[in-house]
Amino acid sequence: MITEIRKILLREWDPLCIGENSYLSDEYDQYLPRILDTLLSANAHVVAVENALLLIEEKELGVTGSERSRHAASMKLVKLAASHRSSSD
């Protein structure tokens, strides 16, 4: 699941515009545990994930990314978490 979260962060969220730069593909890895915790503890609510991403943008990265990108990433992350939970049952 971590690999999929990483891909979503890089392809959908990406407030630093890293894109497909393979040298920077681990740029958001330090936030993976926090995002995973949010997905699990918030029972994967889109708003909670969006808020977590916004907090990372503002407090950690010092940028404010696109609301559209944040929402798209959050939707995919929630869907991923739901499919992971259903496959674990």
Secondary structure, DSSP 4 states (H G I P E B T S, - for coil): -HHHHHHHIIIII-TT--TT-GGGTTTTGGGHHHHHHHHHHTTS-HHHHHHHHHHIIIIIIS----HHHHHHHHHHHHHHHHHHHHHH-
